[in-house]
Amino acid sequence: MEMTRNNAWWYHLPTNVWPTHYKWSIKPNWESFNTFEGELWCRIKVNEPCNEILFHSVKLDIKHVELKTETNKLIKPEKILYDEEKEIVKLFFGTQRDIVPSGTAMLMVKYHGMINEHELKGLYVNRWDQEHRDSKDWWWLITKLDRFQARMVLPCWDEPHFKASFTFDIEIPKDWNCVFTSEKDHEELFGNGKKIHFKETPFMSISSLGFVAGKFDKIDERVVDSTKFRVWAPKWHQNSRVEFIHQMFEMATKIFDFYTKTWGKDFKYPIEKLDLMVVPNYAIEGTSSFGFVAVRDHWSIDNNFTTSWENWKKQKFFIHLAGHIIKQWFGHVVTVKDWQQIWFEKAMSHFLGYYAVDKIWPEWGVWEQRFNWDEFTQAVRFDGLPSTVPMEWTHETWKKWVGKVNVEQFENFKSGDYGYLEKFFRFSKGTTIIRMVRDYIGEHSFMKSLKNYLVKYHFKCPTADDLWVEMEVDSKKPLKHVIATWSKMNAFPIVHVNGNVDASGNFVITLKQESVLNHLKKWKTDQYYHEDEYKFWHIPMTFLTNPKDSNSKVEIFMDKETYSWTIPAAEYRANGGYFKLDWTKPVFTTFFYHEDYIRKFFIPAIQHHEMKNPVDRFYLIWNTFMMTKFGLHSSTTFFDVIKTVAMAGEDNWSVWGAIYETLWELRLIFIEDDHYKNCDEFTTKLNKFVKFLLKDKRSLWSGNEHWWFQRPTFDTKHRNEEMLWGLLTHMLVVFKDDEIEHKAVDIFWQWYQKEYNSDKVESSKAIFAAAAQTNDMKVFNAFIKIYKEDKFEHAREYVIHGFGFFNNSLVVNKILEFAFEKDVQSEDRLRIFQSVAHRFPSCRDQTWKSIQEKFDFFFTHYDPWRFGVNFFQQFITETFADQKNAQLVGKFVQEKLSHGKHWKNEMFEQSIEYVRIKSEWFKRDGNEMKQYLKQF
């Protein structure tokens, strides 16, 4: 089947007609908030005479259209033609070719539109309180106009390069407020309503436009570099939760101030205000429009920053918030030219979020604590699957790739389904690659070039290549071609590292790169695609030829299959052939060292505390894990590496996080396996192995009340200790350490019986998990009471987490029933189902049965993309080790969603591939793992 340009993703409007200003007005239906009436006066520039005008429109019922020319002549179209596939409307004015003269004209359109409730697309009503979902006092109207979605709200030229200015007015109830891209100009009162008029915006892409309307108030306001910076929240936040919003806003102000100073006078924030909207029960973590940023209240109110889990969430929240704020410059003032490069805009803003947080709060150590965990590991996890795709492609490369998959599923791609493509673009991968670029050319050159790019292209639509050229000029490095190999080739390389002594006694190090997909040949390698001009990745690396000497760095640029360099004989004799990659400058690559090398050099270096940087230990664990999973290393080597790290007194929580994550994947394999019937024996031995790894620390913690109730400080050392304590306590509970588990249960009841007014328990997640593992109905009842009363700000978070640790069918049924009670917020319902399904096959099966029975409810009450794909991808990926059962789930969901061909997509297949890799690993190494774990 031929992939054509006749769909929304690839079709581009002609440029003979160009919008210059939109005057947009809407009136929502106040009774139901499911429809609205819209009017549009669009000033257009007709570059050459024509007889038709095309613009984008999706699900809008156009009632009336007329065109007024420069000479005030009114022209009405003879026909209004809808093209649903291209998502355009064609106004046909007649057969006379020049009936619409060149020059300026005014296009007037009256139309009727729909307000979404279950899909966060276009114009969306957020009924954020289940108990009051029929009262408009508890509703908000929110727009989401990015990438193909503005056309769902107004007739427009919905491509980034069609920049224009906007004025806007809206009719809303009298006691509502509205925040728009620009500042309010004036308002008119009438009856029980009001009409708010907003000032004209700068020239901008329509995808950056947006508004939020509802019953909310201004909580705080600051002035940052002459810009008004304000925070808004629902009225009920003014009671118990306003202090948390003030805390969050204080820190958000530092972020905004950092960016204004970073870009300086050369590139000032271009409009007079920036609003921060705290949105109740928002279906996503946050979003950014020009002039305001919206964040989910879950993130803003849960940041009192007093336990390790809260510190963890705080870091995540502010990285995301910083990324949304930087989009005011990098995304709205400067907008990517084409959506095929959306990975670039998303990844750059996310990277700059890390950058800002690290500069403002360096004591958080986000590059070490968050980046490696959240970005690198997620990227390699999903990019190392047979069905992965490039981050960027043209129409021609897309045709080549989908021609090897199932073109039919993409042929009916519609505007609202861009999330499918976003998943494939791998923003974590893009963020990792941009960090690699920063390290390759240096921070000074990177930030200087970025600033020049923003100044040069403000209110324009450049391409990613325009930035790479700026960086090439400043750094004198061939960056454009380097990036192309990473953005236009799928998957990532494995670099094989070898060393040999030559006849002269010199030590020759040889690197050889290959695609990770070469080790997945049994699974769809016919889909491995790259353009002919990009055979190999261009990889900038730094090696230490003597890891004991930080000055022994060798900068390497590998742009072909193999690369070699020589260490002189004298230097080789001095260090005995020990060399390694400098992981403080990470690259999106995995490295294969022979197992003999790992045992000869890496393991002794850890034992003797010579591998001092925790980043090195983190990446060694993940590299060994990935190589083991793909069959290049034995499982014994993997176990020995993590055992050595633990036994050497490891005290870095991100390293322990790598140990926990990798062992957790093994546990999921053990609890459900096709190849061995004695899986209980495997999990028991794995639990004993974990207890062995932690034997030096658990004796300290089990009897020490101080650790259970410690409140973290803002000191770097103590924060790491307490975050480590929270992680490892949870790890001991998950892997069934009886003593720690019993202690945690006691702590839970002590805390609960004081009605949770005592100091916060440091390891709250662990004590809730431990209490749930008793399968006691009293614990379940306590959880329900805590959730409903919500006296403790993190109560719901911990209760939902704890639900996943019950392993009793009666209790699990009660949990699933509770999920549908009116007290449960809609987003929490999905999280409850995910939690219950996450750990035990029997609980997963109960959850799956309930989902099947209530599938129609879920599908009609939630964004189909988020429920239909994201939920089930996680459900399949994280809970199955059995490929057959995973395929049954995928088949059920695909059949249910078959009304859209794109739902039959690679996301489910990717999940099943991941399950298959895990299953094959156990089939290959099961006996070896069994033998190894016997010693514990």
SULSUL-V92879 format. One record per backbone hydrogen bond with DSSP energy under -1.0 kcal/mol. CO is the residue of the C=O (numbers start at 1). NH is the residue of the N-H. E is the energy in kcal/mol with one decimal. If there is no record, write none. Layout:
# SULSUL-V92879
<<CO:NH:E> <CO:NH:E>>
This chain:
# SULSUL-V92879
<<7:11:-2.2> <16:47:-3.2> <18:45:-3.1> <20:165:-2.0> <21:43:-2.8> <22:167:-2.4> <23:41:-2.6> <24:169:-1.9> <25:39:-2.8> <26:171:-1.6> <27:37:-2.2> <29:33:-2.3> <34:115:-2.5> <35:29:-2.6> <36:113:-2.7> <37:27:-2.6> <38:111:-2.6> <39:25:-2.6> <40:109:-2.6> <41:23:-2.6> <42:107:-3.1> <43:20:-3.1> <43:21:-1.5> <44:105:-2.3> <45:18:-2.2> <46:103:-2.6> <50:100:-2.9> <51:93:-2.8> <53:91:-3.1> <55:89:-3.1> <56:156:-1.8> <61:112:-2.0> <64:110:-2.6> <66:108:-2.9> <67:75:-3.0> <68:106:-2.9> <69:72:-2.0> <73:69:-2.4> <75:67:-2.7> <79:92:-2.5> <81:90:-3.1> <83:87:-1.3> <83:88:-1.8> <87:57:-1.5> <88:83:-2.7> <89:55:-1.9> <90:81:-2.8> <91:53:-1.7> <92:78:-2.1> <92:79:-1.9> <96:99:-1.5> <100:50:-2.1> <103:46:-3.3> <105:44:-2.9> <106:68:-2.8> <107:42:-3.3> <108:66:-1.9> <109:40:-2.5> <110:63:-2.5> <110:64:-1.7> <111:38:-2.8> <112:61:-2.8> <113:36:-2.1> <116:125:-3.2> <119:121:-2.1> <122:144:-2.8> <123:116:-2.9> <124:142:-2.9> <126:128:-1.4> <126:140:-1.1> <130:133:-1.1> <132:135:-2.1> <135:138:-2.1> <136:139:-1.5> <138:128:-1.3> <140:126:-3.4> <141:213:-2.8> <142:124:-3.1> <144:122:-1.5> <149:152:-1.6> <150:153:-2.2> <150:154:-2.1> <151:58:-2.4> <156:56:-3.3> <157:159:-1.6> <159:162:-1.8> <161:163:-1.9> <164:204:-2.5> <165:22:-2.5> <166:201:-2.4> <167:24:-2.6> <168:198:-2.6> <169:26:-1.8> <170:196:-2.4> <172:194:-2.3> <173:176:-1.9> <177:214:-2.2> <179:212:-2.3> <183:199:-2.7> <186:197:-3.2> <188:195:-3.1> <190:193:-3.3> <192:174:-2.3> <193:190:-2.4> <194:172:-2.3> <195:188:-2.6> <196:170:-1.6> <197:185:-3.1> <197:186:-1.3> <204:164:-2.2> <205:208:-1.7> <206:209:-1.4> <208:290:-3.1> <211:143:-1.6> <212:179:-2.8> <213:141:-3.3> <214:177:-3.3> <214:216:-1.3> <217:233:-2.1> <220:231:-2.1> <222:229:-2.9> <224:227:-1.9> <227:224:-2.9> <228:274:-2.7> <229:222:-3.0> <230:276:-2.7> <231:219:-3.1> <231:220:-1.2> <232:278:-2.6> <233:217:-2.7> <234:237:-1.4> <235:238:-1.9> <236:239:-1.4> <241:245:-1.3> <242:246:-2.2> <243:247:-2.0> <244:248:-2.6> <245:249:-2.9> <246:250:-2.3> <247:251:-1.6> <248:252:-2.5> <249:253:-2.4> <250:254:-1.1> <251:255:-1.4> <252:256:-2.5> <253:257:-2.6> <254:258:-2.1> <255:259:-2.1> <256:260:-2.2> <257:261:-2.0> <258:262:-2.3> <259:263:-2.4> <260:264:-1.3> <264:267:-1.2> <272:228:-2.3> <274:230:-2.1> <275:293:-2.8> <276:232:-2.7> <277:295:-3.0> <279:282:-1.0> <279:297:-2.5> <285:296:-2.2> <287:294:-2.5> <289:292:-1.7> <291:275:-2.2> <292:289:-2.5> <293:277:-3.3> <294:287:-2.5> <295:279:-3.1> <296:299:-1.5> <296:300:-1.2> <297:301:-2.7> <307:311:-2.6> <308:312:-2.4> <309:313:-2.3> <310:314:-2.7> <311:315:-2.3> <312:316:-1.8> <313:317:-3.0> <314:318:-2.5> <315:319:-2.0> <316:320:-2.2> <317:321:-2.9> <318:322:-2.4> <319:323:-1.9> <320:324:-2.1> <321:325:-2.5> <322:326:-2.4> <325:328:-1.8> <326:329:-1.3> <326:330:-3.0> <327:332:-1.5> <328:333:-1.0> <329:331:-1.4> <329:334:-2.2> <333:459:-2.4> <334:331:-1.1> <338:341:-2.1> <339:342:-1.9> <341:344:-1.0> <341:345:-1.1> <342:346:-2.5> <343:347:-3.1> <344:348:-2.4> <345:349:-2.0> <346:350:-2.2> <347:351:-2.8> <348:352:-2.6> <349:353:-1.3> <350:354:-1.7> <351:355:-2.5> <352:356:-2.4> <353:357:-2.1> <354:358:-2.6> <355:359:-1.9> <356:360:-2.5> <357:361:-2.9> <361:364:-2.1> <362:365:-1.3> <365:369:-3.7> <366:370:-2.1> <366:371:-2.9> <367:372:-1.2> <370:374:-3.6> <371:375:-2.6> <371:376:-1.3> <372:377:-1.6> <375:379:-2.5> <376:380:-2.5> <377:381:-1.6> <378:382:-1.8> <379:383:-2.4> <385:388:-1.8> <394:398:-2.2> <395:399:-2.1> <396:400:-1.8> <397:401:-2.2> <398:402:-3.0> <399:403:-1.6> <401:404:-1.8> <402:405:-1.4> <406:409:-1.3> <407:410:-1.6> <407:411:-1.4> <410:413:-1.9> <414:417:-1.6> <417:420:-1.7> <418:422:-2.5> <419:423:-2.2> <420:424:-1.1> <421:425:-1.7> <426:430:-2.3> <427:431:-2.6> <428:432:-2.1> <429:433:-2.4> <430:434:-2.3> <431:435:-2.0> <432:436:-1.9> <433:437:-2.1> <434:438:-2.4> <435:439:-2.3> <436:440:-2.0> <437:441:-2.4> <438:442:-1.6> <442:446:-2.3> <443:447:-2.7> <444:448:-2.3> <445:449:-2.4> <446:450:-2.2> <447:451:-2.3> <448:452:-2.3> <449:453:-2.4> <450:454:-2.3> <451:455:-2.5> <452:456:-2.6> <453:457:-2.1> <457:460:-2.1> <460:335:-1.8> <462:337:-1.7> <464:468:-2.0> <465:469:-2.5> <466:470:-1.7> <467:471:-2.3> <468:472:-2.4> <469:473:-2.5> <470:474:-1.8> <471:475:-2.8> <472:476:-2.4> <477:479:-2.7> <478:482:-1.5> <479:483:-2.8> <480:484:-1.7> <481:485:-1.3> <483:487:-2.6> <484:488:-2.2> <487:392:-2.2> <492:516:-2.2> <493:590:-1.9> <494:514:-1.7> <495:592:-2.7> <496:512:-1.6> <498:510:-2.8> <500:508:-3.5> <502:505:-1.9> <506:502:-2.7> <507:567:-3.4> <508:500:-2.2> <509:565:-1.9> <510:498:-2.3> <511:563:-2.2> <512:496:-3.3> <514:494:-3.2> <515:518:-1.7> <516:519:-1.7> <517:520:-2.0> <520:523:-2.3> <524:527:-2.0> <525:528:-1.7> <531:534:-1.8> <539:558:-2.7> <541:556:-3.3> <542:582:-3.4> <543:554:-2.8> <544:580:-1.8> <546:549:-3.2> <549:552:-1.9> <552:545:-2.3> <554:543:-2.4> <556:541:-3.0> <558:539:-2.9> <561:513:-2.7> <563:511:-3.4> <565:509:-2.8> <567:507:-2.8> <568:572:-2.6> <569:573:-2.7> <570:574:-1.4> <571:575:-1.5> <572:576:-1.8> <575:578:-1.0> <580:544:-3.3> <581:583:-1.1> <582:585:-1.5> <587:589:-2.5> <590:495:-2.7> <592:497:-2.7> <594:598:-2.1> <595:599:-2.4> <596:600:-2.1> <597:601:-2.7> <598:603:-2.7> <601:605:-2.2> <602:606:-2.1> <603:607:-2.4> <604:608:-2.4> <605:610:-3.3> <605:611:-1.1> <606:609:-1.6> <610:612:-1.4> <613:616:-1.0> <613:617:-1.2> <614:618:-2.6> <615:619:-2.5> <616:620:-2.0> <617:621:-2.0> <618:622:-2.0> <619:623:-2.9> <620:624:-2.4> <621:625:-2.4> <622:626:-2.6> <623:627:-2.7> <624:628:-2.2> <625:629:-2.5> <626:630:-1.9> <627:632:-2.9> <627:633:-1.3> <628:631:-1.4> <634:638:-1.5> <635:639:-2.7> <636:640:-2.5> <637:641:-2.2> <638:642:-2.0> <639:643:-2.4> <640:644:-2.5> <641:645:-2.3> <642:646:-2.3> <643:647:-2.7> <644:648:-1.3> <645:650:-1.0> <646:649:-1.4> <652:656:-2.1> <653:657:-2.0> <654:658:-1.6> <655:659:-1.9> <656:660:-2.9> <657:661:-2.7> <658:662:-2.1> <659:663:-2.3> <660:664:-2.4> <661:665:-1.6> <662:666:-1.5> <663:667:-2.4> <664:668:-2.1> <665:669:-1.4> <666:670:-2.5> <667:671:-2.3> <678:682:-1.3> <679:683:-2.7> <680:684:-2.3> <681:685:-2.2> <682:686:-2.6> <683:687:-2.5> <684:688:-2.0> <685:689:-2.1> <686:690:-2.3> <687:691:-2.2> <688:692:-2.2> <689:693:-2.3> <690:694:-1.6> <692:695:-1.4> <694:698:-2.7> <697:701:-1.8> <698:702:-2.7> <701:704:-1.5> <705:709:-1.5> <708:762:-2.4> <715:719:-2.7> <716:720:-2.3> <717:721:-2.0> <718:722:-2.5> <719:723:-2.6> <720:724:-2.4> <721:725:-2.4> <722:726:-2.2> <723:727:-2.2> <724:728:-2.9> <725:729:-2.3> <726:730:-1.7> <727:731:-2.2> <728:732:-2.5> <729:733:-1.9> <730:734:-2.8> <731:735:-2.3> <732:737:-2.5> <733:736:-1.6> <737:741:-2.7> <738:742:-2.7> <739:743:-2.1> <740:744:-2.5> <741:745:-2.2> <742:746:-2.1> <743:747:-2.3> <744:748:-2.3> <745:749:-2.1> <746:750:-2.3> <747:751:-2.5> <748:752:-2.9> <749:753:-2.6> <751:756:-2.1> <752:755:-2.2> <754:757:-1.1> <763:767:-2.0> <764:768:-2.1> <765:769:-2.2> <766:770:-2.8> <767:771:-2.3> <768:772:-2.2> <769:773:-1.8> <771:774:-1.2> <772:775:-2.2> <776:780:-1.7> <777:781:-2.5> <778:782:-2.2> <779:783:-2.7> <780:784:-2.3> <781:785:-2.2> <782:786:-2.7> <783:787:-2.8> <784:788:-2.5> <785:789:-2.6> <786:790:-2.6> <792:795:-2.9> <794:798:-2.3> <795:799:-2.8> <796:800:-2.6> <797:801:-1.9> <798:802:-2.8> <799:803:-2.2> <801:804:-1.1> <802:805:-2.4> <803:806:-1.2> <808:812:-3.0> <809:813:-2.2> <810:814:-1.7> <811:815:-2.3> <812:816:-2.5> <813:817:-2.1> <814:818:-2.7> <815:819:-1.7> <817:820:-1.6> <818:821:-2.3> <821:824:-1.6> <825:829:-1.6> <826:830:-1.1> <827:831:-1.7> <828:832:-2.6> <829:833:-2.0> <830:834:-2.5> <831:835:-2.4> <832:836:-2.6> <833:837:-1.9> <840:844:-2.6> <841:845:-2.5> <842:846:-1.9> <843:847:-2.5> <844:848:-2.8> <845:849:-2.1> <846:850:-2.1> <847:851:-2.5> <848:852:-2.3> <849:853:-2.0> <850:854:-1.9> <854:858:-2.2> <855:859:-2.8> <856:860:-1.9> <857:861:-1.5> <858:862:-1.0> <863:867:-2.8> <864:868:-2.7> <865:869:-2.1> <865:870:-1.6> <866:871:-2.0> <869:873:-3.1> <870:874:-2.0> <871:875:-2.4> <872:876:-2.9> <873:877:-2.8> <874:878:-2.6> <876:880:-1.5> <882:886:-1.9> <883:887:-2.1> <884:888:-1.5> <885:889:-1.8> <886:890:-2.3> <887:891:-2.5> <888:892:-2.1> <889:893:-2.3> <890:894:-2.5> <891:895:-2.2> <892:896:-2.1> <893:897:-1.9> <895:898:-1.2> <897:900:-1.7> <900:903:-2.1> <901:904:-1.7> <903:905:-2.2> <906:910:-3.1> <907:911:-1.9> <908:912:-2.4> <909:913:-2.5> <910:914:-2.3> <911:915:-2.1> <912:916:-2.6> <913:917:-2.5> <914:918:-1.9> <915:919:-2.6> <916:920:-2.9> <917:921:-2.1> <918:922:-1.9> <919:923:-2.2> <920:924:-2.4> <921:925:-3.0> <922:926:-2.0> <925:929:-2.9> <926:930:-2.4> <927:931:-2.4> <928:932:-2.4> <929:933:-2.5> <932:935:-1.1> <933:936:-1.7>>
